[in-house]
Every structure is written in C-alpha cells, then in structure tokens.
Amino acid sequence: MKTAVWWLAAALLFSGLLGRLAHVNSELDAERAAHAATARDRDQWKAAAEAYRKDAAAQAENARLCLERETKAARDAAERAAIVKQAKPRARTAEEKDTVVDDETRRRAVERLNRPL
C-alpha cells in the first residue's frame, strides 16, 4: 500500500511535470512565432529604408549635378558679359566696317567658341 501511494504520488508529479512541459512548449512556440513575425517586419522595414536611402542618394546626386550646371551657366554668362563689356566701339576704316572686328574681341570670342563641350 505504501508503495502504491508512492507510485500514485510519482505518477501525479510526473503528469504535472508533463503538463507544465506542454504549457512551456506552447509558450515557446508562441514566442517563436512572434519572433518570426518580428523578423519579417524588420526585413520589410530594412528593405524600405534601403530603398529610401538609394532614392535620397539619387536625389542628392541629381541636386549636385544641377548645382554644377547652374554654376557653369553662371560662369559662362559672366564670361559672355565680360566679353561684351570689353568690346569697345571705335571708328573703323571703310574696309574694317565690312569685314573685321577688333582683335581682342575676336580673340576672346574665338577662345569662347572653341572651348570643349
């Protein structure tokens, strides 16, 4: 009888431990599922952030190129204005009136037109 009580107590303890193990396993499975969902969310946000970063980098490059073009256009306009400002009208001979501009204006205009693109 004493042995039967011990066996009964051991069986109850064992079944309690098995129940607890099943409960802990179900909690672990739920936690793993939540972790997998979080990992998926992380990967989606990481991909979105990378796409935004690439877009921002492309926009920054476009802005840099635009500013370079604008700077070059401003330089070119200033250069053209300087050429026109330095061109001095003077009395020319009858022959020059038909064919020739002054040397400095012609030289600067030729240099400007012959620059590489």
C-alpha positions as CSV (number, residue, x, y, z in Angstrom):
1,M,0.0,0.0,0.0
2,K,2.8,2.3,0.8
3,T,4.4,1.5,-2.5
4,A,1.2,2.2,-4.3
5,V,0.9,5.6,-2.7
6,W,4.4,6.4,-3.8
7,W,3.7,5.3,-7.3
8,L,0.5,7.3,-7.3
9,A,2.4,10.4,-6.0
10,A,5.1,9.8,-8.6
11,A,2.5,9.4,-11.4
12,L,0.7,12.7,-10.3
13,L,4.1,14.5,-10.1
14,F,5.1,13.1,-13.5
15,S,1.8,14.1,-15.1
16,G,2.1,17.6,-13.5
17,L,5.6,18.0,-14.9
18,L,4.3,16.8,-18.3
19,G,1.5,19.3,-18.2
20,R,3.9,22.1,-17.3
21,L,6.3,21.0,-20.1
22,A,3.4,21.1,-22.6
23,H,2.5,24.6,-21.3
24,V,6.0,25.9,-21.6
25,N,6.4,24.3,-25.0
26,S,3.2,26.1,-26.2
27,E,4.5,29.4,-24.8
28,L,7.9,28.8,-26.6
29,D,6.1,28.1,-29.9
30,A,4.1,31.3,-29.5
31,E,7.2,33.2,-28.8
32,R,9.0,31.7,-31.8
33,A,6.0,32.7,-34.0
34,A,6.1,36.2,-32.6
35,H,9.8,36.4,-33.2
36,A,9.4,35.2,-36.8
37,A,6.8,37.9,-37.4
38,T,9.1,40.5,-35.9
39,A,11.9,39.3,-38.1
40,R,9.7,39.6,-41.2
41,D,8.7,43.1,-40.2
42,R,12.3,44.0,-39.6
43,D,13.3,42.7,-43.1
44,Q,10.4,44.7,-44.7
45,W,11.4,47.9,-42.9
46,K,15.1,47.3,-43.7
47,A,14.2,46.9,-47.4
48,A,12.1,50.1,-47.3
49,A,14.8,52.0,-45.6
50,E,17.4,50.9,-48.2
51,A,15.1,51.9,-51.0
52,Y,14.6,55.3,-49.4
53,R,18.3,55.7,-48.9
54,K,19.0,54.9,-52.5
55,D,16.3,57.3,-53.6
56,A,17.8,60.0,-51.3
57,A,21.3,59.3,-52.7
58,A,20.0,59.6,-56.2
59,Q,18.2,62.9,-55.4
60,A,21.4,64.2,-53.8
61,E,23.4,63.3,-56.9
62,N,20.8,65.0,-59.1
63,A,20.9,68.1,-56.9
64,R,24.7,68.1,-57.1
65,L,24.7,67.8,-60.9
66,C,22.1,70.6,-61.2
67,L,24.1,72.9,-59.0
68,E,27.2,72.2,-61.1
69,R,25.3,73.0,-64.3
70,E,23.9,76.2,-62.7
71,T,27.4,77.2,-61.5
72,K,28.8,76.6,-65.0
73,A,25.9,78.5,-66.6
74,A,26.5,81.5,-64.3
75,R,30.3,81.4,-65.1
76,D,29.5,81.3,-68.8
77,A,27.1,84.2,-68.5
78,A,29.6,86.3,-66.6
79,E,32.3,85.4,-69.2
80,R,30.0,86.4,-72.0
81,A,29.1,89.7,-70.2
82,A,32.8,90.5,-69.7
83,I,33.5,89.9,-73.4
84,V,30.6,92.2,-74.4
85,K,31.6,94.8,-71.8
86,Q,35.2,94.9,-73.0
87,A,34.2,95.3,-76.7
88,K,34.9,98.9,-77.4
89,P,33.4,100.6,-80.3
90,R,35.8,102.8,-82.3
91,A,35.9,104.4,-85.6
92,R,36.8,101.9,-88.2
93,T,38.0,102.3,-91.7
94,A,35.8,101.6,-94.5
95,E,37.5,98.2,-95.1
96,E,37.0,97.2,-91.5
97,K,33.4,98.2,-91.5
98,D,32.6,95.4,-93.9
99,T,34.9,92.6,-92.6
100,V,36.8,92.9,-89.3
101,V,36.1,93.3,-85.6
102,D,38.8,94.4,-83.1
103,D,41.5,91.9,-82.3
104,E,40.7,91.5,-78.5
105,T,37.0,90.9,-79.1
106,R,37.7,88.4,-81.9
107,R,40.4,86.6,-79.9
108,R,38.1,86.2,-76.8
109,A,35.1,85.2,-78.9
110,V,37.2,82.6,-80.8
111,E,38.5,81.2,-77.5
112,R,35.0,81.0,-76.1
113,L,33.6,79.3,-79.2
114,N,36.4,76.8,-79.4
115,R,36.2,75.5,-75.8
116,P,35.4,71.8,-75.5
117,L,31.8,71.0,-74.6
